[in-house]
């Protein structure tokens, strides 16, 4: 007589939270050297630079499978490279100490030096195949090229720029690590500062002609919504220590990375930042995303981290994996609320979901969810501590489904 033994696994799905789906996974970088910069042109092809091969010319590594494998490339220089930038899968540049700038036009199979000065360079950016800039630790100003790096013009000024970010051929921004955020409207020839007390800005990212973000110490951020005319430093809602890089994919979703493996994420344009578990204690030097889900961070001792779900949506819990019959957006609870409330929604299939908050005038004030999700029922927390009392609307869009509900904040 056969005996049939059944094993039952009972799972409390209410306990399955963001941590189950929010993760940064470490990749094998094939090096123990410090990695300073990363750039991807699509979900599969990317490069890192730094000290990938100690005491050799292997200062760059490339992946063509999303980071599963990294192959060292001969950068043609023994000097450490601090920044790398590509405009397509063939043409790219990297810059480093002793004024080194190298270029490739065949995806990194060959690199050749196009600039060599006795000054350490920290950042490089190109906006097309011809126009680019480099700045550095010891360079008072920037060098600019308009012929792809064949020749460079030195644009003298009194500032040593740590990071630069141009949005077109004439408009750019920069930070020095000090109290100023600089802007140029003539391709870098002249720079105008915005000064802030008690702040050292370490990184900057400009999303478009209006929105830009800069982060620094101690636990500081500056946000512009008018193209750098003014910067708001009042929205400090968390403590991040020693940030080294900041990256925004749009006006709302952004990340910062820094010392001791810190990674923070915002989904409401810097109104709130929430920490994510990187799984490492290494200092992280750069972070890059190709969309709202897929991104990488690199750091000291050869660390390369990857996420395929944006590190997870801040404050989202999956409370049931039972597949619902239909899309649904439920009424928030409590309602009215002060200052936090919970919003539930259901997805009957794998779908990209966006959950957005609007004020009574129809202005978008927060994005709570914007990512690909599996079937199930979800719950999202909205903390409205920094929002005024009033009527708000929350809207879920997923494929052809769209629904809007009303809620009331009373303080």
C-alpha positions as CSV (number, residue, x, y, z in Angstrom):
1,X,0.0,0.0,0.0
2,X,1.5,3.3,-1.0
3,X,1.5,6.2,1.4
4,X,1.0,9.7,0.1
5,X,2.4,12.4,2.3
6,X,1.4,16.0,1.6
7,X,3.4,18.9,2.8
8,X,1.6,22.2,3.2
9,X,3.4,25.5,3.2
10,X,1.5,28.3,4.8
11,X,2.7,31.8,4.0
12,X,1.5,35.0,5.4
13,X,1.6,37.2,2.3
14,X,1.0,40.3,4.4
15,X,4.5,39.9,5.6
16,X,6.0,39.9,2.1
17,X,7.2,43.4,1.8
18,X,9.5,45.5,-0.4
19,X,12.6,43.6,1.0
20,X,11.6,40.5,-0.9
21,X,11.5,42.3,-4.2
22,X,13.8,45.2,-3.5
23,X,17.4,44.1,-3.9
24,X,20.7,45.1,-5.4
25,X,22.7,42.0,-6.5
26,X,26.4,42.0,-6.7
27,X,28.0,41.2,-10.0
28,X,31.5,39.7,-10.7
29,X,33.5,42.6,-11.9
30,X,36.6,40.5,-12.5
31,X,38.7,43.0,-10.5
32,X,39.4,44.1,-7.0
33,X,40.4,47.6,-8.0
34,X,38.3,50.7,-7.3
35,X,35.7,51.5,-9.9
36,X,34.9,55.2,-10.3
37,X,32.4,55.5,-13.1
38,X,29.8,53.5,-15.0
39,X,27.8,54.1,-18.2
40,X,25.3,52.0,-20.2
41,X,23.9,52.6,-23.6
42,X,21.2,49.9,-23.3
43,X,20.2,47.1,-21.0
44,X,23.0,44.9,-22.1
45,X,26.0,47.1,-23.1
46,X,28.0,49.1,-20.6
47,X,31.4,50.1,-19.4
48,X,33.1,50.8,-16.1
49,X,36.4,52.6,-15.5
50,X,38.8,53.1,-12.6
51,X,41.6,50.7,-11.4
52,X,40.3,47.6,-13.1
53,X,43.9,46.2,-13.6
54,X,46.4,47.4,-11.1
55,X,49.8,48.3,-12.6
56,X,48.5,47.7,-16.1
57,X,46.7,49.5,-18.8
58,X,43.4,47.6,-18.2
59,X,41.6,50.6,-16.8
60,X,38.2,49.9,-18.5
61,X,35.9,46.9,-18.5
62,X,32.9,46.2,-20.8
63,X,29.8,44.0,-20.6
64,X,27.5,42.9,-23.4
65,X,25.2,40.8,-21.2
66,X,23.8,43.3,-18.7
67,X,26.8,42.8,-16.3
68,X,26.8,39.1,-15.9
69,X,30.3,39.1,-17.3
70,X,32.8,41.9,-17.5
71,X,35.8,41.9,-19.9
72,X,38.8,44.2,-19.3
73,X,39.8,46.5,-22.1
74,X,43.2,48.1,-22.7
75,X,42.6,51.8,-22.1
76,X,46.0,52.7,-23.5
77,X,47.1,54.4,-20.3
78,X,48.5,53.4,-16.9
79,X,46.7,56.3,-15.2
80,X,43.6,55.8,-13.1
81,X,40.4,56.9,-15.0
82,X,37.7,58.7,-13.0
83,X,34.9,59.2,-15.5
84,X,33.5,57.5,-18.6
85,X,30.8,58.6,-21.1
86,X,29.4,57.1,-24.3
87,X,27.0,58.5,-26.9
88,X,26.3,55.1,-28.6
89,X,27.6,51.6,-28.5
90,X,30.7,52.5,-30.5
91,X,31.9,56.0,-29.5
92,X,33.0,56.9,-26.0
93,X,35.5,58.8,-23.9
94,X,37.1,58.4,-20.5
95,X,39.1,60.9,-18.4
96,X,41.4,60.5,-15.4
97,X,44.5,61.7,-13.5
98,X,47.4,63.5,-15.2
99,X,45.0,65.0,-17.6
100,X,44.3,61.7,-19.4
101,X,41.5,61.6,-21.9
102,X,41.1,58.5,-24.1
103,X,38.6,57.7,-26.9
104,X,37.2,54.7,-28.7
105,X,35.2,54.5,-31.9
106,X,34.7,50.7,-32.0
107,X,33.1,50.0,-28.7
108,X,36.3,49.8,-26.7
109,X,38.2,47.3,-28.8
110,X,40.8,50.1,-29.2
111,X,41.4,53.2,-27.1
112,X,43.7,56.0,-27.9
113,X,44.8,59.1,-26.0
114,X,43.4,62.5,-27.3
115,X,44.4,64.8,-24.4
116,X,47.3,64.7,-22.0
117,X,48.0,67.5,-19.5
118,X,49.6,67.5,-16.1
119,X,46.4,68.1,-14.3
120,X,44.0,65.6,-12.8
121,X,40.6,65.3,-14.4
122,X,37.5,64.2,-12.5
123,X,34.6,64.3,-15.0
124,X,33.8,64.1,-18.7
125,X,30.6,64.6,-20.7
126,X,29.7,64.7,-24.3
127,X,26.3,65.8,-25.7
128,X,27.0,64.5,-29.2
129,X,29.9,63.0,-31.3
130,X,31.6,66.4,-31.5
131,X,30.9,68.5,-28.4
132,X,32.2,67.7,-24.9
133,X,33.8,69.0,-21.8
134,X,36.3,67.8,-19.1
135,X,36.8,69.2,-15.6
136,X,39.1,68.3,-12.9
137,X,40.5,68.4,-9.4
138,X,43.3,70.7,-10.3
139,X,41.8,72.4,-13.3
140,X,40.6,76.0,-12.8
141,X,37.8,75.7,-15.3
142,X,37.0,73.2,-18.0
143,X,38.4,72.1,-21.4
144,X,36.0,72.0,-24.3
145,X,36.1,70.2,-27.7
146,X,33.8,70.7,-30.7
147,X,35.5,68.2,-32.9
148,X,35.1,65.0,-30.9
149,X,38.3,65.5,-29.0
150,X,40.8,66.2,-31.7
151,X,41.4,69.7,-30.3
152,X,40.5,71.2,-26.9
153,X,40.1,74.8,-25.7
154,X,40.8,75.8,-22.2
155,X,38.0,77.9,-20.7
156,X,39.7,79.7,-17.8
157,X,37.9,80.7,-14.7
158,X,38.5,80.6,-10.9
159,X,36.7,77.4,-10.1
160,X,37.8,73.8,-9.7
161,X,34.8,71.7,-10.8
162,X,34.2,68.3,-9.2
163,X,31.1,67.4,-11.4
164,X,29.7,68.9,-14.5
165,X,26.4,68.3,-16.3
166,X,25.5,69.9,-19.6
167,X,22.0,69.7,-21.1
168,X,22.9,71.2,-24.5
169,X,25.8,72.8,-26.3
170,X,25.6,76.0,-24.3
171,X,23.9,75.3,-20.9
172,X,25.6,73.5,-18.2
173,X,25.9,73.1,-14.4
174,X,28.7,72.3,-12.0
175,X,29.6,71.8,-8.4
176,X,33.0,72.1,-6.7
177,X,32.4,70.2,-3.5
178,X,31.9,73.5,-1.8
179,X,28.9,75.8,-1.1
180,X,28.2,76.9,-4.7
181,X,26.2,75.5,-7.6
182,X,27.4,77.0,-10.9
183,X,25.6,77.6,-14.2
184,X,26.9,78.6,-17.6
185,X,24.9,79.7,-20.6
186,X,27.8,80.2,-23.0
187,X,29.2,76.7,-23.3
188,X,31.4,77.1,-20.2
189,X,33.2,80.3,-20.9
190,X,31.6,82.0,-17.9
191,X,29.9,80.6,-14.8
192,X,27.5,82.2,-12.4
193,X,27.3,80.8,-8.8
194,X,24.4,80.2,-6.4
195,X,25.8,80.2,-2.9
196,X,24.5,78.2,0.1
197,X,25.8,78.3,3.6
198,X,27.0,75.2,5.5
199,X,26.8,72.9,2.5
200,X,29.3,71.0,0.4
201,X,27.7,69.9,-2.9
202,X,29.3,66.7,-4.2
203,X,27.2,65.7,-7.1
204,X,24.7,67.2,-9.5
205,X,22.2,65.9,-12.1
206,X,20.1,68.0,-14.5
207,X,16.9,66.3,-15.7
208,X,15.7,68.8,-18.3
209,X,15.6,72.6,-18.9
210,X,13.8,73.2,-15.7
211,X,14.5,70.4,-13.1
212,X,17.8,69.7,-11.5
213,X,19.1,68.1,-8.3
214,X,22.3,68.4,-6.3
215,X,23.3,66.5,-3.1
216,X,26.0,67.0,-0.5
217,X,26.9,67.2,3.1
218,X,25.7,67.4,5.8
219,X,22.5,65.7,4.5
220,X,21.8,68.4,2.0
221,X,20.0,68.6,-1.3
222,X,19.2,71.5,-3.6
223,X,16.4,71.3,-6.1
224,X,15.7,73.7,-9.0
225,X,12.4,73.8,-10.9
226,X,13.2,76.9,-13.0
227,X,16.4,76.0,-14.8
228,X,18.8,77.0,-12.0
229,X,17.5,80.5,-11.4
230,X,16.8,79.5,-7.8
231,X,17.5,76.4,-5.8
232,X,15.4,75.1,-2.9
233,X,17.4,73.6,0.0
234,X,14.4,73.3,2.4
235,X,13.3,69.8,1.4
236,X,15.6,67.8,3.7
237,X,13.7,64.8,4.9
238,X,16.3,62.2,5.7
239,X,20.0,61.7,6.5
240,X,22.4,60.6,3.9
241,X,26.0,60.7,4.7
242,X,28.8,61.4,2.2
243,X,26.9,61.1,-1.1
244,X,29.1,60.8,-4.1
245,X,26.7,60.4,-7.0
246,X,23.1,61.3,-7.9
247,X,21.0,60.1,-10.8
248,X,17.4,61.0,-11.9
249,X,15.6,59.1,-14.6
250,X,12.8,61.7,-14.6
251,X,11.6,64.5,-12.5
252,X,10.4,62.2,-9.7
253,X,12.5,59.0,-9.6
254,X,16.0,59.5,-8.5
255,X,18.9,57.8,-6.6
256,X,22.0,58.7,-4.7
257,X,24.9,56.6,-3.7
258,X,27.9,57.2,-1.4
259,X,30.1,56.1,1.4
260,X,29.6,52.8,3.2
261,X,27.4,51.3,0.5
262,X,24.5,53.8,1.0
263,X,21.8,54.0,-1.7
264,X,18.8,56.2,-1.3
265,X,15.8,56.5,-3.6
266,X,13.1,59.1,-4.1
267,X,9.9,58.7,-6.1
268,X,8.6,62.2,-5.5
269,X,11.3,64.5,-6.7
270,X,13.4,64.6,-3.6
271,X,10.5,65.3,-1.2
272,X,11.3,62.1,0.6
273,X,14.3,59.8,0.4
274,X,14.3,56.2,1.6
275,X,17.3,54.0,2.1
276,X,17.8,50.8,0.1
277,X,19.8,47.8,1.1
278,X,22.9,47.5,-1.1
279,X,24.3,44.5,0.7
280,X,27.8,46.0,0.8
281,X,29.8,48.4,2.9
282,X,32.1,49.6,0.1
283,X,32.1,53.2,-0.8
284,X,30.0,53.7,-4.0
285,X,31.3,56.2,-6.5
286,X,28.7,56.2,-9.3
287,X,25.2,55.1,-10.1
288,X,23.4,54.8,-13.5
289,X,19.9,53.8,-14.7
290,X,18.8,53.1,-18.2
291,X,15.1,53.1,-17.2
292,X,13.1,53.2,-14.0
293,X,13.8,49.6,-13.3
294,X,17.3,48.6,-14.4
295,X,20.4,50.2,-12.9
296,X,23.9,49.7,-11.6
297,X,26.1,51.2,-8.9
298,X,29.9,50.8,-8.7
299,X,32.4,51.4,-6.0
300,X,35.7,50.5,-4.3
301,X,37.3,47.1,-4.3
302,X,35.6,46.2,-7.6
303,X,32.0,46.4,-6.5
304,X,29.3,46.4,-9.2
305,X,25.7,46.2,-8.0
306,X,22.6,45.7,-10.3
307,X,18.9,46.1,-9.7
308,X,16.2,45.1,-12.2
309,X,13.3,46.6,-10.2
310,X,14.6,50.0,-9.4
311,X,15.6,48.8,-6.0
312,X,11.9,48.4,-5.2
313,X,9.3,51.0,-4.9
314,X,9.5,52.9,-1.6
315,X,6.7,51.9,0.8
316,X,5.0,49.3,-1.4
317,X,4.0,45.9,0.0
318,X,2.5,43.0,-1.8
319,X,-0.3,41.7,0.5
320,X,-1.5,38.9,-1.6
321,X,-0.2,36.9,-4.6
322,X,-3.6,35.5,-5.4
323,X,-4.4,36.6,-8.9
324,X,-7.4,39.0,-8.8
325,X,-10.0,38.9,-11.6
326,X,-9.8,42.6,-12.5
327,X,-7.7,45.7,-12.1
328,X,-8.9,47.7,-9.1
329,X,-8.0,50.8,-7.2
330,X,-9.5,50.8,-3.7
331,X,-10.4,53.7,-1.4
332,X,-7.5,54.8,0.8
333,X,-7.6,54.1,4.5
334,X,-7.9,56.0,6.7
335,X,-9.8,58.8,5.0
336,X,-9.7,61.6,6.0
337,X,-6.1,61.1,7.2
338,X,-3.2,62.8,9.0
339,X,-0.5,62.5,7.9
340,X,-0.2,59.0,6.5
341,X,-2.7,56.8,4.6
342,X,-2.7,53.4,2.8
343,X,-3.7,52.9,-0.8
344,X,-4.5,49.4,-2.2
345,X,-4.7,48.3,-5.8
346,X,-4.9,45.0,-7.6
347,X,-3.3,43.8,-10.8
348,X,-4.7,40.6,-12.6
349,X,-1.5,40.2,-14.7
350,X,2.1,41.3,-15.1
351,X,1.8,45.0,-15.8
352,X,3.5,48.3,-15.6
353,X,1.7,50.4,-13.0
354,X,1.9,54.0,-12.2
355,X,0.2,55.5,-9.1
356,X,0.2,59.3,-8.9
357,X,-1.0,61.9,-6.4
358,X,-2.6,65.2,-7.6
359,X,-3.7,68.2,-5.7
360,X,-7.2,69.8,-6.1
361,X,-5.8,72.0,-9.0
362,X,-4.8,68.9,-10.9
363,X,-1.1,69.4,-10.4
364,X,1.0,66.2,-10.0
365,X,2.6,66.3,-6.5
366,X,3.9,62.8,-6.0
367,X,4.5,59.5,-7.8
368,X,4.2,56.5,-5.5
369,X,4.6,53.7,-8.0
370,X,6.1,53.6,-11.4
371,X,7.4,50.1,-12.3
372,X,6.6,46.7,-13.7
373,X,4.8,44.5,-11.1
374,X,3.6,40.9,-11.0
375,X,0.0,39.9,-10.5
376,X,-1.4,40.4,-7.0
377,X,-2.8,43.0,-4.5
378,X,-0.5,45.8,-3.3
379,X,-0.6,48.3,-0.6
380,X,1.3,51.7,-0.7
381,X,1.9,54.1,2.2
382,X,1.7,57.8,1.5
383,X,3.3,60.1,4.0
384,X,1.9,63.6,3.5
385,X,3.8,65.2,6.3
386,X,5.2,67.8,3.9
387,X,1.9,68.6,2.2
388,X,-0.8,71.1,3.2
389,X,-4.3,70.1,4.2
390,X,-6.8,69.7,1.4
391,X,-8.4,67.5,-1.1
392,X,-6.1,65.2,-3.1
393,X,-6.7,62.7,-5.9
394,X,-4.8,59.5,-6.5
395,X,-4.7,57.8,-10.0
396,X,-3.7,54.4,-11.0
397,X,-2.8,53.8,-14.7
398,X,-1.9,50.3,-15.9
399,X,-2.2,49.4,-19.6
400,X,-5.7,50.4,-20.7
401,X,-6.9,50.6,-17.0
402,X,-7.2,54.0,-15.4
403,X,-9.0,55.0,-12.2
404,X,-9.0,58.0,-9.9
405,X,-10.2,58.3,-6.3
406,X,-10.4,61.2,-3.9
407,X,-8.9,61.6,-0.4
408,X,-8.8,64.3,2.2
409,X,-5.8,65.4,4.3
410,X,-6.7,67.2,7.5
411,X,-4.0,68.5,9.8
